[in-house]
């Protein structure tokens, strides 16, 4: 079954076997090691997605997000001091209403996301949608409910997790995740549109050279695009 296929009228209980728990433990160990290099510098990273929920597979990404504005050079300096010197980075703005973000791809399965402009509550809630935990929660082996790309609520339990379709269960999902009904409905609309028409492009995508400064690049882009200018100076 495709992980991208939206499921309707669906409910199941997934019981993890020894290999499932071992894979989750290894993924979380790797995540802790990466997050720790930033925590030691007084920063507060979060991990979101399947590792926060617990329903990992072999190709699950380690997705780390910073919610506060941090100069990109600080993140890159910390990375360089810990042996990360060869990585890809790009600026992405998904829609004209979204914040600008820097994506740093350390490997095929490791990505750091850093906001380059202020994130509003809606943008922050996007990461809560999939499940998000901080470093201390990760060390305590916490797992949180979240919604995957199939529009399925993944609700952790002692044996594994429960899966419930989000469609027609919006109130239940809102109570379980703390996400507003409005945000849930907006996300349903986006994913249903993607299911019907396929994945569309993003509003802005700019790959960077290793020596390019993201903040300087977006200033140059802002000279040509008023939407970017407004984002940069939004307080």
C-alpha positions in Angstrom: 0.0 0.0 0.0 1.4 3.4 -1.0 2.2 5.7 1.9 0.8 8.6 -0.2 -2.6 7.1 -0.8 -5.3 8.9 1.2 -7.4 6.4 3.2 -11.0 6.8 4.0 -13.3 4.8 6.4 -10.1 3.2 7.8 -9.2 2.0 11.3 -6.5 -0.4 12.3 -4.3 -1.4 15.2 -0.7 -1.9 14.3 1.4 -4.2 16.6 5.1 -3.7 16.4 7.5 -6.7 16.4 11.0 -6.8 17.7 12.4 -5.5 14.5 10.0 -2.5 14.5 11.0 -1.5 18.0 14.7 -2.0 17.1 14.4 0.2 14.0 12.6 2.9 16.0 15.3 2.8 18.7 18.1 3.2 16.1 16.3 6.0 14.3 15.8 7.9 17.5 19.4 7.3 18.6 20.6 8.9 15.4 18.2 11.8 15.9 19.4 12.4 19.4 23.0 12.5 18.3 22.2 15.1 15.6 19.9 17.2 17.9 22.4 17.1 20.7 25.0 19.2 18.8 22.6 22.1 18.7 21.2 21.6 22.2 24.8 21.9 23.6 24.9 25.3 22.0 21.7 26.4 23.7 19.4 25.9 20.8 16.0 24.2 20.8 15.5 21.9 17.9 12.4 19.7 17.4 12.0 16.5 15.4 8.8 15.9 13.5 7.0 13.3 11.5 7.3 9.5 11.8 10.1 9.5 14.4 8.0 11.7 16.7 5.0 9.4 16.2 6.9 6.1 16.2 5.7 4.5 13.0 9.0 4.5 11.3 10.3 2.4 8.3 13.7 1.8 6.8 13.6 5.1 4.8 12.0 7.3 7.4 13.7 10.7 7.4 15.3 12.4 10.4 13.5 15.8 10.0 14.6 18.5 12.4 13.0 21.9 12.6 13.9 25.1 14.4 10.9 27.3 15.1 12.7 30.5 16.1 14.7 32.7 13.9 18.4 31.9 14.0 21.1 33.2 11.7 21.9 30.5 9.2 25.7 31.0 9.7 25.3 29.9 13.3 23.7 26.6 12.3 26.3 26.0 9.6 29.1 26.8 12.0 27.8 24.3 14.5 27.6 21.7 11.7 31.1 22.4 10.5 32.5 22.0 14.1 30.9 18.6 14.2 32.3 17.3 10.9 29.4 18.3 8.6 31.0 20.1 5.7 29.5 18.6 2.6 25.7 19.1 2.3 23.1 20.5 0.1 21.0 23.5 0.9 18.1 25.3 -0.7 15.6 28.1 0.1 12.0 27.1 -0.3 8.8 29.1 0.0 5.9 26.7 -0.6 3.2 29.2 -1.2 3.0 33.0 -1.3 1.5 32.9 2.2 4.2 30.6 3.7 7.4 31.6 5.4 10.8 31.3 3.7 12.8 28.4 5.0 16.3 27.0 4.5 16.5 23.3 4.0 19.9 21.7 4.8 20.2 18.1 3.5 22.9 16.4 5.4 22.2 13.1 3.7 19.3 11.4 1.9 17.6 10.8 5.2 18.7 13.8 7.3 17.3 17.3 6.9 17.4 20.4 9.0 14.7 23.1 8.4 15.4 26.7 9.5 13.0 29.6 9.1 14.4 32.6 7.3 11.4 34.7 8.0 9.0 34.8 10.9 6.7 31.8 11.1 3.0 32.5 11.9 0.9 30.1 14.0 -0.4 28.4 10.9 3.1 27.6 9.8 4.1 26.3 13.2 0.9 24.2 13.4 1.9 22.4 10.2 4.7 20.7 12.1 2.3 19.8 15.0 0.1 18.2 12.3 2.6 15.5 11.6 3.7 15.1 15.3 6.5 17.1 16.9 8.7 16.6 20.0 11.7 18.3 21.5 15.1 16.9 22.6 14.0 16.1 26.1 10.9 14.3 25.0 12.9 12.3 22.6 15.4 11.2 25.3 12.4 10.2 27.5 11.1 8.0 24.6 7.9 10.0 24.2 5.7 9.5 21.2 3.0 11.8 20.1 -0.1 11.5 17.8 0.2 13.0 14.4 -1.2 12.8 10.9 0.6 11.3 8.0 0.4 11.9 4.2 -2.4 9.3 3.9 -4.6 11.6 6.1 -4.4 9.0 8.8 -4.1 9.8 12.5 -1.3 7.7 14.0 -2.0 7.4 17.8 0.9 5.6 19.7 0.2 3.0 22.3 2.2 0.4 24.3 2.0 -2.2 21.6 2.5 0.0 18.6 -0.1 2.4 17.3 -3.7 2.9 16.3 -4.6 4.3 12.8 -7.8 6.3 12.2 -8.9 8.1 9.0 -8.9 11.8 9.5 -11.7 12.3 7.0 -15.1 12.2 8.9 -13.2 12.1 12.2 -12.0 15.7 12.3 -13.3 16.4 15.8 -11.7 13.3 17.3 -8.4 14.2 15.5 -8.5 17.8 16.8 -8.9 16.5 20.4 -6.1 14.0 20.0 -3.6 16.4 18.4 -4.6 19.8 19.7 -4.8 21.1 16.2 -7.7 23.4 15.3 -10.6 22.0 13.1 -9.9 24.8 10.7 -6.3 23.8 10.2 -7.2 20.1 9.8 -9.8 21.0 7.2 -7.3 23.1 5.3 -4.8 20.3 5.3 -7.4 17.9 4.1 -8.2 20.2 1.2 -4.6 20.5 0.2 -4.0 16.7 0.3 -7.2 15.9 -1.5 -6.2 18.4 -4.2 -2.8 16.8 -4.5 -4.4 13.3 -4.7 -6.6 14.5 -7.6 -4.1 16.6 -9.6 -0.8 15.4 -8.4 2.0 17.3 -6.6 2.4 20.9 -7.8 5.4 23.1 -7.7 6.4 25.5 -4.9 6.2 29.2 -5.1 10.0 29.7 -4.7 12.8 27.2 -4.8 16.4 28.3 -4.9 19.3 25.9 -4.6 22.4 27.4 -2.9 26.1 27.0 -3.5 28.0 25.9 -0.4 29.5 29.4 0.1 26.2 31.4 -0.4 24.6 33.1 2.5 20.9 32.4 2.5 19.9 35.7 4.1 21.9 37.6 1.5 20.3 35.6 -1.3 16.7 36.3 -0.2 17.6 40.0 0.1 18.6 39.9 -3.6 15.4 38.1 -4.5 13.4 40.6 -2.5 14.6 43.4 -4.8 12.6 41.7 -7.6 9.7 40.3 -5.6 7.5 42.4 -3.4 6.0 39.3 -1.6 9.5 38.4 -0.4 10.2 42.0 0.7 7.0 41.9 2.8 8.1 38.6 4.4 11.6 39.9 5.3 10.3 43.0 7.1 7.3 41.3 8.8 7.5 41.7 12.5 
